Amino acid sequence: MKYFKFVFTPVLIWMNFEVCNSRGINGGIGCAACTLTTGIAMHMSEVNNDTILATAANICRSLPEVIVKPCLRTLDKLEPYLTSAEVHQLFTPDLICYGLHFCHVDEGAQYCNLFPKPKFIGFHEAVQKLRFEHAKIGGYRNVKSFDACTLPIVSELCTALYEWFENMQPAIDEDDDLFSTFNVARGTFWRGQDCNDSDADTHPGRTPLNSDAKFDSNCNGIFGLRPSDHVPWEKALCDGTEGRGVITVGDSIGAHFHMPESWFDASLFTLDVIKNISSQIFNEFDWPEMSFSTGFMNSTEPLIIKGRTDSIYLRLRERNLCNHRDYQNLARNGYSSFDHLNTSYKIARSMVDKPVLLLFELLGNDVCNNNPDTLNNMTTVEQFRSNILSFMMKLDKRLPPRSHVVLFGLVDGSRIYTDMAERYHPIGRLHHNVKYKDVYEWFLCMQIGPCNGWMNPDAEIRASTTKVCSLIDET
């Protein structure tokens, strides 16, 4: 059943598009995804001298196999609409997504646009015109009322997806020891590879069973007896070397969240840069296998990630090969000190296992949020201190003796806006029409931004955010 759930998870992500919309207003993340995808497809059609329909069809065919046919069927239904010359001349990606009902205007809200508004027609008038044309081909879609997880066949799979995502546990873990043989979905990219997924007593980082004389119980590749004296290799090579694993508990920086510019810049975009998109979805758009803490492999795709991986895990492994595969990444995008209160229970370590170096990095989400009243929704100094102490006390019962914990301070993001505001975002480079300040204002309008405090045109709000950050750091 676990394999069945894993194979069909991409289908759930596609079918349950609306479930992801919980963040923000006016359609939230779903609306944003439509706007960005439509913008990329339209720009690609210009760069490649191709039609937007053909471009979109090529993108469909590059998706996971189970999604290709439904995606192409949707395009066939929308062909009269997408091939309209009027659409290309007058309407922006924002307008198209409002016209397709992926975006809507919540009560008390206003239209939010990433791209410049059309010059020759009012925004509201354009949306109504598009919806009228869409309705003529039977394309009405009420995004606010559909929930794929209510379907009988899908409900169990949605539950499995939710548990995997919320619990930060491998989607496939046959022996329930929190280690897996699959690389994505909190698998081996996140925790060292399990060398026997049918035995919960065999996993990276554990104290060797009988010095691993017969089999590799800690998955570091060292087992068996030395022929000359029949001493276990684990004992001969690793005893007295102070073996030590590394565990990261943190936010998107620890998880190495990354959205490549080649996904947004039409001059760089090719189908090759999204050929592994299902894996990137499974990994929550994180790249822990290349992170500063648990990274262990270099990128082979320079258009996605450039540079050589150098991590704390690799440094520990270089000093002592007995540390092979002994890493765990428990970072999560958007997590704050409140979110990590119970993360200690997700650490796969016992008091009799090898000691660890635990990196606790919460670099911004206690002051960063997407709330319109951002300043009154930041973690207070007292709350932050209480949360950290509570987490640390729980570690006393989770980490083996001689383990160490390193606490990172919050990062001052006060220069984000001033340094980036006037630069063109990759999605706006083709027509020089979208700068980072436009993206930040769109984030504010849609309430989907990662940090309203610093990604804000209001200098006073940015300064107040920096003050709160400094006070928390002083604790």
C-alpha positions in Angstrom: 0.0 0.0 0.0 2.9 2.4 0.7 4.2 2.0 -2.8 0.8 2.6 -4.2 0.5 5.8 -2.2 4.0 7.0 -3.3 3.4 6.4 -7.0 0.1 8.3 -6.9 1.2 11.3 -4.8 1.8 13.5 -7.9 -1.8 12.9 -8.9 -3.0 14.1 -5.6 -1.0 17.3 -5.8 -2.5 17.9 -9.2 -6.1 16.9 -8.4 -6.1 18.7 -5.0 -4.9 22.0 -6.4 -7.4 23.8 -4.3 -6.3 22.2 -1.0 -3.0 24.1 -1.4 -4.9 27.4 -1.6 -5.3 27.7 2.1 -2.5 30.3 2.3 -3.5 33.8 1.1 -6.6 35.3 -0.4 -8.2 35.6 -3.8 -7.3 32.0 -4.6 -4.0 32.1 -2.7 -1.2 29.8 -3.8 -3.3 28.2 -6.5 -4.0 31.6 -8.1 -0.3 32.4 -7.8 0.7 29.1 -9.5 -1.7 29.8 -12.3 -0.4 33.3 -12.8 3.3 32.2 -12.9 2.7 29.2 -15.1 0.6 31.2 -17.6 3.2 33.9 -17.7 6.0 31.4 -18.4 4.0 29.6 -21.1 3.2 32.9 -22.8 6.8 34.1 -22.7 8.1 30.8 -24.0 5.7 30.9 -26.9 7.2 34.3 -27.8 10.9 33.2 -27.4 10.4 30.0 -29.3 8.1 31.5 -32.0 5.5 28.9 -31.1 1.9 29.1 -30.1 1.0 29.2 -26.4 -1.1 26.0 -26.9 1.9 24.1 -28.3 4.1 25.4 -25.6 1.6 24.4 -22.9 1.2 20.9 -24.5 4.9 20.4 -24.3 4.9 21.3 -20.6 2.0 18.9 -20.1 4.0 16.1 -21.7 7.0 16.7 -19.4 4.9 16.2 -16.3 4.6 12.8 -14.4 3.0 10.3 -16.7 -0.3 10.0 -14.7 -0.9 13.7 -15.2 -0.2 14.0 -18.9 -3.5 12.9 -20.3 -5.7 15.0 -18.0 -3.5 18.0 -18.7 -3.8 17.5 -22.4 -7.6 17.0 -22.2 -7.9 20.3 -20.4 -5.9 22.1 -23.1 -8.1 20.6 -25.8 -11.1 22.0 -24.1 -9.5 25.4 -23.8 -8.1 25.5 -27.3 -10.6 28.0 -28.8 -9.9 30.3 -25.9 -6.1 30.0 -25.7 -5.6 30.5 -29.5 -7.6 33.7 -29.5 -5.5 36.6 -31.0 -7.5 39.0 -28.8 -6.3 37.2 -25.6 -2.7 37.5 -26.6 -3.0 41.2 -27.5 -5.1 42.5 -24.6 -4.8 40.1 -21.6 -2.1 39.5 -19.1 -1.4 36.2 -17.2 -3.2 37.8 -14.1 -6.4 38.4 -16.2 -6.4 35.0 -17.7 -6.2 33.3 -14.3 -9.0 35.5 -13.0 -11.0 34.7 -16.1 -10.4 30.9 -15.6 -11.6 31.2 -12.0 -8.3 30.1 -10.6 -8.2 33.5 -9.0 -11.2 35.3 -7.5 -11.8 38.4 -5.4 -12.6 37.6 -1.7 -15.1 39.8 0.1 -13.4 43.1 1.2 -10.4 42.4 -1.0 -9.3 43.8 -4.4 -7.8 42.4 -7.6 -4.1 41.6 -7.3 -1.9 41.8 -10.3 1.7 40.7 -10.8 2.0 42.0 -14.4 1.1 45.5 -15.5 -2.6 46.0 -16.0 -3.8 46.2 -19.7 -3.7 49.7 -21.1 -6.8 49.6 -23.3 -9.4 47.9 -21.1 -10.3 48.1 -17.4 -9.2 45.1 -15.2 -12.7 44.2 -14.0 -14.1 44.6 -17.5 -11.4 42.4 -18.9 -12.0 39.7 -16.4 -15.7 39.6 -17.1 -15.1 39.5 -20.8 -12.7 36.5 -20.4 -15.2 34.7 -18.2 -18.0 35.2 -20.7 -15.8 33.7 -23.4 -14.7 30.9 -21.1 -18.4 30.1 -20.2 -19.3 29.8 -23.9 -17.1 26.7 -24.2 -18.4 25.2 -21.0 -15.4 26.2 -19.0 -16.9 27.5 -15.7 -15.0 26.2 -12.7 -15.9 27.1 -9.1 -12.5 26.7 -7.5 -13.8 27.5 -4.0 -16.2 24.5 -3.9 -14.2 21.6 -5.3 -12.1 19.3 -3.0 -10.7 16.2 -4.6 -10.0 14.7 -1.2 -13.8 14.2 -0.8 -13.7 11.6 -3.6 -14.0 8.0 -2.2 -11.0 6.6 -4.1 -8.8 9.6 -3.3 -9.6 10.3 0.4 -7.2 7.6 1.8 -4.4 8.8 -0.5 -5.0 12.4 0.7 -4.7 11.2 4.3 -1.4 9.5 3.5 -0.1 12.6 1.8 -1.1 14.8 4.7 0.6 12.4 7.2 3.8 12.3 5.2 3.9 16.1 4.8 2.9 17.1 8.3 4.9 14.5 10.2 8.1 14.9 8.1 8.4 11.1 7.8 9.5 9.2 4.7 6.6 8.4 2.4 8.1 4.9 2.0 9.5 3.4 5.2 8.7 -0.3 5.5 10.1 -0.8 9.0 9.0 2.5 10.5 12.4 3.5 11.7 12.2 6.9 9.9 14.8 5.9 7.3 14.1 5.0 3.7 15.6 3.5 0.6 13.9 6.1 -1.7 15.6 9.5 -2.1 12.6 11.9 -2.2 9.6 12.6 0.0 11.6 12.8 3.2 13.7 9.9 2.0 17.5 9.6 1.5 17.9 13.2 0.5 16.7 14.0 4.0 18.1 11.2 6.1 20.9 8.7 5.6 19.9 5.7 3.4 18.5 2.7 5.2 20.4 -0.4 4.2 17.7 -2.8 5.4 14.2 -1.4 5.3 12.7 -4.6 6.7 14.5 -4.3 10.0 13.9 -1.4 12.4 17.1 -2.2 14.3 19.1 -1.5 11.2 19.6 2.2 10.3 22.2 5.0 10.1 23.7 6.4 13.3 22.9 3.5 15.6 25.4 1.8 17.9 26.6 -1.3 16.0 25.0 -4.6 17.0 27.8 -7.0 18.0 30.3 -4.7 16.3 28.7 -5.4 13.0 30.6 -8.7 12.8 27.9 -10.3 10.6 26.0 -7.5 9.0 25.9 -3.7 8.7 23.5 -2.5 11.4 24.4 1.2 11.2 24.6 1.4 7.3 28.0 3.0 7.2 29.3 0.2 4.8 31.6 -1.3 7.4 31.0 -4.9 8.6 32.5 -8.3 8.7 35.7 -9.7 10.2 39.3 -8.7 9.4 40.8 -11.9 8.0 44.2 -11.6 9.8 42.8 -11.7 13.3 39.0 -12.0 13.0 38.4 -8.7 14.7 35.3 -6.9 13.4 36.1 -4.2 10.9 33.7 -1.8 12.7 35.7 -2.3 15.9 39.1 -2.1 14.3 38.3 1.0 12.2 35.7 2.9 14.3 36.3 2.3 18.0 37.7 5.4 19.7 37.1 7.6 16.7 34.3 9.6 18.3 31.8 8.9 15.5 29.2 11.6 15.3 26.1 12.3 13.1 24.6 15.7 12.2 20.9 16.7 12.6 19.4 19.9 11.3 16.2 21.3 12.8 15.2 24.5 11.1 13.4 26.4 8.3 13.7 26.8 4.6 17.4 27.8 4.8 18.2 24.5 6.5 16.1 22.6 4.0 17.7 24.6 1.1 14.5 25.9 -0.5 15.3 27.0 -4.0 13.2 28.1 -7.0 15.6 28.2 -10.0 15.6 31.3 -12.1 15.4 29.0 -15.2 11.9 28.1 -14.2 10.8 31.8 -14.6 13.1 33.3 -17.3 11.8 32.4 -20.7 15.3 32.8 -22.3 16.6 30.0 -19.9 13.5 27.8 -19.7 13.6 24.5 -21.5 11.7 21.3 -20.8 14.9 19.8 -19.4 14.8 22.2 -16.4 11.5 20.6 -15.3 12.1 17.0 -16.3 12.4 16.0 -12.7 9.6 18.3 -11.5 7.8 15.4 -9.7 10.9 14.8 -7.5 11.1 18.5 -6.7 7.4 18.5 -5.7 8.0 15.5 -3.5 10.8 17.4 -1.8 8.7 20.5 -1.2 10.9 22.5 -3.6 13.8 21.9 -1.2 17.2 20.5 -2.0 18.5 19.1 1.3 21.0 16.9 -0.6 22.9 20.1 -1.4 22.3 22.0 1.8 25.0 23.6 4.0 24.3 21.2 6.8 23.4 17.7 5.4 24.3 18.1 1.7 26.2 15.2 0.1 26.0 15.5 -3.7 26.8 18.1 -6.3 24.4 19.4 -8.9 24.6 18.0 -12.4 22.2 20.7 -13.7 23.8 24.1 -13.7 20.6 25.8 -14.9 18.9 24.6 -11.7 21.6 24.9 -9.1 25.2 26.0 -9.6 28.2 25.5 -7.4 29.9 22.7 -5.4 28.2 21.3 -2.3 30.2 21.7 0.9 28.4 20.8 4.1 28.9 20.1 7.8 28.0 16.4 7.2 30.6 16.1 4.4 33.2 17.7 6.8 32.4 15.1 9.5 32.4 12.3 7.0 35.8 13.5 5.6 37.3 13.4 9.1 35.8 10.0 9.9 34.3 7.7 7.3 32.6 5.8 10.0 30.1 8.7 9.9 28.9 7.7 6.4 25.1 8.3 6.0 24.7 9.6 9.5 22.6 12.7 8.8 19.1 13.9 9.3 17.4 17.0 8.0 14.3 18.0 9.9 14.0 21.5 8.4 10.6 22.7 7.0 9.8 25.7 4.9 8.1 28.4 7.0 8.7 26.8 10.3 9.1 29.0 13.4 9.9 28.2 17.1 6.3 27.3 17.7 6.3 24.8 14.8 9.3 23.0 16.1 8.1 22.5 19.7 7.4 18.8 18.9 10.1 18.2 16.3 12.2 16.4 18.9 9.9 13.3 18.6 10.8 13.1 14.9 14.5 12.7 15.6 15.6 9.1 14.9 18.0 8.7 17.7 18.1 6.8 21.0 20.2 7.4 24.1 22.5 4.5 23.4 23.3 5.5 19.8 26.2 7.6 18.5 26.3 11.2 19.7 25.2 14.0 17.3 25.8 17.6 16.4 22.4 19.2 16.3 22.1 22.4 14.4 19.0 24.5 15.5 18.5 27.2 13.0 15.4 29.4 12.9 16.6 32.3 10.8 13.5 34.4 10.2 10.0 33.0 10.5 9.5 34.2 14.0 9.5 37.7 12.7 8.5 36.9 9.1 4.8 36.2 8.3 2.3 36.8 5.5 -0.3 38.5 7.8 -1.4 42.0 6.8 -0.9 43.1 10.4 2.6 41.7 10.3 4.1 43.6 13.3 1.4 42.3 15.7 1.8 38.7 14.6 5.5 38.3 15.3 6.8 36.0 18.0 7.5 38.0 21.2 10.9 37.8 23.0 9.2 36.0 25.9 7.5 33.5 23.6 10.7 32.8 21.6 12.7 32.2 24.8 10.0 29.9 26.2 9.8 27.9 22.9 13.6 27.4 22.6 13.9 26.3 26.3 11.0 23.9 25.9 12.6 22.3 22.8 16.0 22.1 24.5 14.6 20.4 27.5 13.0 17.7 25.3 16.4 17.0 23.7 17.7 15.8 27.0 15.7 12.7 26.6 16.4 12.3 22.8 20.1 12.9 22.2 22.8 10.5 23.3 25.6 11.5 25.8 28.4 13.7 24.4 26.0 15.3 21.8 26.2 19.0 21.2 23.6 21.6 20.1 24.4 24.7 18.1 21.9 27.6 18.2 21.8 30.0 15.2 20.6 33.6 15.6 18.0 35.2 13.4 19.2 36.8 10.2 18.7 40.5 9.7 16.8 40.8 6.4 16.6 44.6 6.4 18.5 44.9 3.1 16.2 42.6 1.1 13.9 45.3 -0.1 16.6 48.0 -0.7 19.0 45.7 -2.5 16.4 43.9 -4.6 13.4 46.2 -5.3 14.6 47.8 -8.5 16.0 44.6 -10.0 14.0 42.7 -12.7 12.6 39.4 -11.5 13.4 36.5 -13.9 9.7 36.4 -15.0 9.9 40.0 -16.0 13.2 40.0 -17.9 11.7 39.4 -21.3 9.6 42.6 -21.4 11.2 44.4 -18.5 7.9 44.7 -16.8 8.1 43.0 -13.4 10.6 44.1 -10.8 11.1 42.5 -7.4 9.2 45.4 -5.8 6.2 44.3 -8.0 6.5 40.8 -6.7 6.7 42.0 -3.1 3.6 44.1 -3.6 1.8 41.2 -5.2 2.8 39.1 -2.2 1.3 41.7 0.1 -2.0 41.9 -1.9 -2.4 38.1 -2.1 -1.1 37.6 1.5 1.2 34.8 0.3 4.6 36.4 0.9 7.2 34.8 3.1 8.0 38.0 4.9 5.7 41.0 4.9 7.9 42.8 7.4 11.0 43.1 5.2 9.5 42.6 1.7 7.5 45.8 2.1 7.7 49.2 0.5 7.0 50.8 3.9 10.3 51.7 5.4 8.9 52.1 8.9 7.5 48.5 8.9 10.9 47.2 7.7 12.7 49.1 10.5 10.2 47.8 13.1 10.8 44.2 11.9 14.5 44.7 12.2 14.1 46.0 15.8 12.0 42.9 16.8 14.6 40.6 15.2 17.4 42.3 17.2 15.5 41.9 20.4 15.0 38.2 19.8 18.6 37.7 18.9 19.7 39.3 22.2 17.9 36.5 24.1 
